[in-house]
């Protein structure tokens, strides 16, 4: 994997996650999908939760755009199992299919990337 996108920030409150998603989708225009990985850990897992209502916070709903990961064939999509357990999130709560892996393996995969972008 050449580029790893690490999502650690919650979707609302800052623009970090939205900017990360924009960068990830833009990278698909220049790289093969197998060269790109998306990783979700800590508060970043909230980017993948269904049923969010950002309009109550007067925010745009960009989270639905994460569904494009499947459309763009981003197959290297990983989510931290420990984080899911910590927040009591089950797979049915997620808007995309991501491989649940333990934190140690997730960090090992991140270390293999040539470039790491954190959002």
ABEGO torsion letter per residue (X at the ends): XABBBBBABBABGBAAAAAAAAAAAAAAAABBAAABBBBBBEAAAAAABBGBBAAAAGBBBAAAAAAAAAAAGBABBBBBAAAAAAAGBBAAABABBBBBBBAAAAAAAAAABABBBBX
